[in-house]
Amino acid sequence: MSPETVLSNARIVLSDEILHGSVLIRDGLIADLQPGAFQAGTAAAGEDLDGDYLMPGLVELHTDHLESHIQPRPGTHWDPVPAVLAHDAQVSGAGVTTVFDAVRIGSMTGREDDGTALAREIAEAIGYVAAAKLTRAEHFIHVRCEVAAPSTVAEFESLSEVAEIRLASLMDHTPGQRQYADVEAFRTYMVGKGKLTNEAFLPYVDELKKVAEVHSVPNRAEIARLASESGIALAAHDDATIEHVEESAGFGVLISEFPTTRVAAQAARERGQLIVMGAPNIMRGGSQSGNVAATELLEAGLLDILSSDYVPASPLQAVFLLDAEGALPLREGAKLVAANPARAVGLDDRGVIEAGLRADLVRVYAHDLPAYPNRPQGHRVPVVRGVWREGARVS
């Protein structure tokens, strides 16, 4: 890479405006930006972006997608390093320059396979590819902690030496509360996935509730303590009530992931927590589990961050959809997928196109898709045409 690079003729998405101009990159940082073109001879290399948008690289806090590359089908297992690289190519192609790959710990018999070995395998693979400088995006680890499971604290401690862990979330999928307040929604998931029969469902739910009564509260407190000692950012997952939010705030939680009700989101806002919702919720027009819609929280001023959850391309698609519908200008949408998630985890060197910050950038062409049967009004589709991480072209 040239010591200096100019990206010109771009619609630069800044915090307060979209500027038609140019960006100067030097030594991996944004050195300058200005309207129009830089004077000839300013840089040794340059690229005309042909009027495309230039946005800050996306910061992704919650993606479960890597696990599907390592276990692409039930009973199959892929080599973790190629799996990480395939996942990396997909998230980078969606405009992501910083990604927190989610791994799950805490298993309960019959609910899901023991995730400890898989979590460690993923962590080791991420550490390897990072050290070898093989990835396009920068990868960190988000540990999802099922607090109702007996083994969760021990599993968390066993991963304590993994340097890439920067975020942990406290989650409890016990049916009858939080995400599965509607027990029938949990039945649909478990029976639909072939994990249980209808006859076995209610006895299984009763057993889960008994286990959770013993472990959920002490595990939640202990993981919060361990995360605080290690400097790991902490999120609460699926808070549904004011009491849930009060408990998480007492543990020092600053991120509210996927609150299931508007009441919980409002309580999180009042306690200074940043509110994360899934971009697929925006794209689908509502929650898959029947919980509060992300658009409702957005309209109420209760949405700070969008994550991809299970569709890597969805955050970029969501902010362009919101802009096209007049619900949120693109400059504000960019904050949901870059500036705010970076701030939530203390990455103050990225997320905004500003002199002195990392040149993590994504070039996006907005294609006007014609109408078709499922969307008769048509819509705009973001097409990623280039990605830069610390000034180096990676995609």
N, C-alpha and C positions, 0 to 999 in steps of 0.2 A: 504494500500500500504506500502511496505517496505520503510524505510528511504532512501535506495539506491537500484537502479535497474540497471542491465546491459543488453543492447540489443546488442547481439554479432552476428558475422558471417553475417554482413549486407554490402550491397553496399551503402555507405553513400553518399548522394548527397550534396556535399559542393559547395561553390560559384565558386571554380576554378578547382575542380576535383571530381571524384567519387572514394572514398576511401573504400577499402575492410577492414573493421575493426569493432570496437565496440564503443558504446556510454555509458557513465556512467551518470545516472540521480540521482540527490540528491536534496531533498526539492523542487521538482517541476521545477528545472533548469537543464540545461546541465552542468554537473560538469567537464567532460573531454571526449575526444575522442582520439582514437589512432588506428594505424594499428593492425591487428590481434586481439588477445583476451586479455582481462585484466587478471592479475594474479589471480589465484584461491583465494577465500576468500575476494576479493575486495568488494563484495556486498552480501547482504543477499538474493537477488532474482535475477533471470536472465532469459533471453529468447533467444534461438537460432533462428535467422530469416532465416536460411536456404538459405542464399545468395540472399534474396529479397532486393529490394531497400528500403532505409530508407530516406524519404524526409521530408523537413520542412512541417508542417501542412499548408494547403492552407488558404489563406486570401481572402475571397470573398466579393467584394465591391458592386456588383449589381446583385441581384437575385429577380425576380418578382414572384418566385415560391410559396412563402407563401400564397399569395392571392388565389391561386388555391386550397389550402387546406381549406381555410375558405369559399370560394365559389366554391365548386367542380363542380357545374353545374349552369347554369343560373337559378336564382330564388331560389337556395338552400343556406343554411347558416349553417356552422358547428361551434360547440363550439370552441372559439378561443384558449383556452389552449391546448386541445388535438390536435388542428390543428397545433399549433406551435411545439408541441412535435413530430408530424408525420413529419413535414418539417425538424425539427432538425435531426431526425434519417436519413433522406434521404441525407441531405448535409454532415453530419458526415460520412455516408457510402461512400461518394464521396471524402473523405480525407480532408474535410474542418474543421478547428478548430476555425476559426474566421469568422463570417458571418455578413454582413450588409444587413438586410432585407429591401427591398424597399417597401415604402408605397407611394401612390399617393395622392396629394392634388391639388385642382383647377379643377373644372368641368365646362363644358359648356353644356347647354341644348341640348340634342340629341346626344352628343358625347359619354358620358359614365355616369354611375350613380354617384351621389354625393359621393365622396370618403372620405369626412371628418370624418364621423362616423366610417367608416371602418378603416381609418388610426389610429384613437384614440383607437379603439378596439384592433387592432394589437399591438399598443404601450403598452397598459395596460397589454396585455397578455404576451408580451416579458418581461416587468418589473416584472411581477408576477413569471414567470418560472425562471428568473435569480435570484431573491431573494430567491426562494425556492431551488435553485441549482438542477434543474431538467434536464438541458440540457447537451448534450455532447459537443457541440461547444459553444463558447462565442458569444452572439448575441448583435449587435448594430443595429441602425436604419438609413436607408438612405431615406431621404424625397425627393421625386421627385416632383418638383414644376412646374406645368403647368402655365407659366407666362402670357399666353394670356387670362386666365380666370379671371373674375372680382373679385372673392372671395379669390384668392390665398394668398394674404398677410395676411388677417384676419385668414385664416386657419393655416398658418405657425405660426402666433403669438399664436394661441390657443394651439399649441403643444410645446411652448417654454420651459415649465417646465419639459419635458420628458428628463431624464438624459441620456437615451440610444441613443439619436440622436447625431450622430457624423459626418454625411455627408449629404449635400443637393445638389441637382442638378437643374440647371436652364434649363428647356426644353420648347420648343414651337413646337407643332405639327400642327400649322396652315398650311393647304395645300397650295402648291405653293412655299415652301421654306424648307430648312433643310431636314429632313428625307423624307418629301413628296414633294420634288421639282417637282417630276413627279405626277401631280394631278391624273392621271389615276391609279397610284399605290394606292393612297388614296381611289379612287372609288372602286377598287378591294377589299380593306380591308373592307370598310363600307358596301358595297352592299353584299359582300361575307359573312359577319357576320350577315346579316339580319337586320342591324341597319337602313338602308335607302333603298328606291327604286331608280332605275335609274332616274326616273322623278324628285324626290325630291333632287337629289344629288347636282346639280349646284346651286340652290337657297341656299342650306345649306352651301356650300363652300363660297358663297358671304357673308353670315351672319357671318361666322367664321372670315373672313378677316376683316370685319368692327369692330367686337369686339376686335380683336387682335391689330388693329391700335390704339385703345384707351388705352389698358392695358399692352401690352407686355413690352414696354420700361420702364415705371415707376415701374411696378411690379418686373422686373428683378433687377433694381437698389435697390429697397427697401429690397428685400429678401437678396441680397448680403450684404447690410448694417447690417441687423439683424443677419445673419449668422456670420459675422465678429465679431460683438459684443458678440456673444455667444461662440466663439471659435469653430464653426462648419466648417469643411473642405468644400470647395465649388468646384463643378464640373460644366462644361458647357456640355450640351447634344446636339449632332447632329450639331455642328458647321459645316458650309459648305463653308464659304468664309473667306478671309483674314480679311474682316471687322467684321465678327462675332467673330473671334478670338481676334482681337484688342479690341472689346467691352468687351469680357469676361476677358481678361487680365487686363483691366482697373478696373474691379470689384475685382481683386485679385484672380481670378480662377487659380488653380494650377493643375487641372485635366481636361483633354479633353476626354469626354466620347463619343465614337462612332462617331468621325468626319466622315462626309459623303463623303469627297473628299480628295484626296492626297494633294491638295493645302492647305486645312484647317489643315491637320495633320502636314505639313511642317511648317506652320505658328505657330502652337501650340508648336512644338519643339523649334523654334527660340525664343519663349517667355518663355521657361522653364517649359511648362506644360507636365505632364506625360500623355501618350496617352493610352486610354483603348479601346479595341475592344472585341466583343463577341466571345467566343470560338465556339459557333455554326457556326459562319461565317467560321472558320477554317474547321470544320468538314463537312460542306455542300459544301465547295469550293467556297463560295461567299456570298454576302449579300442577304437576303430575299427581301429587298426593292430595289435592283438594285444599291446600293451605292458602294463605294470603297471596295475592298476585303481586309480582314485582312492580307492575305499572301502577297499582294502587299505592304502594309505598312511595314510588317516584312522585306521583301527583301530590302526595302529602308531605314531600320534602324529607322522606325517611329512607333514602337510598343513597349510599356513598360509593359502593364498589360492585362491579359485576364480575363474576367468575364464570369460567367455561363449564365447570362441573363435569359433564360427560360428553360435551361437544366442543372440541378445541376451537373451531372457527366461530362459535356463537357470540363471543363478546364484541368482536369487530362488526359482525352482522347486526347485532342488536343496536349499537350506537348509530349505525347508518340508517337502520329502520326508524329509530326514534327521531332522528333528524328529518327524514323524509316525511314522517307523519306530523311534524311540527310539535312533537312532544318535548324535545330536548335538542338545543343546538349542538352541532358536532363538537364545538370547542368545549362544551360542558360534558358531553358524552365521553370525550377523551379523558376527562378527569376520573370517570368511573372505572376506566380500564388501565390507567397508567399512573397519574399523579397520586390519586387516593390510595390505591393498594400499595404503592411504594412507600408512602408516608406511614401506612398502618404497620409496616414491619421494619421501620427505621432505615429504609434505603433512600436516604435524602440526596443521593448523587444522581438520580434518574427520575424518569416519569414526566418530565417537562422539557420542552425545547427552550433552552435558556443558556446563555453564555456561561461557561464554566462547568456545566454538567456533562455527564457522559453522552456521547453521541450514539445513543441507542434510538434508532429511527426506523420508521417503516413508510414506504411509498405505497399509496393506495389509489387505484383507479376506481371511480364509482361508475359502474355500468348500469344503465337504465334497462332493466329487464322488461320485456313486453308482458302484457297480461296473459294469463293462462288460467285453466279452469279452477284451480284451487285458490288463486289470487287474481281475480278478474281486473283489479285496478293496477296490476303491475307493481314493481318496486325496484329499489336500487340495490345492487349487489356489490360489496367491496371486493376488489380483486387486488391481492398483494403482488406488487411488481418488484419490490426490492426491500431488503432488510439489512440494516447496519447495526452491529454491536461494537460499542467502543470505537466507532469510526471505521471498522473493517466490514466490508461487504460479505455477508454470510449467506444471503439467499437472493 
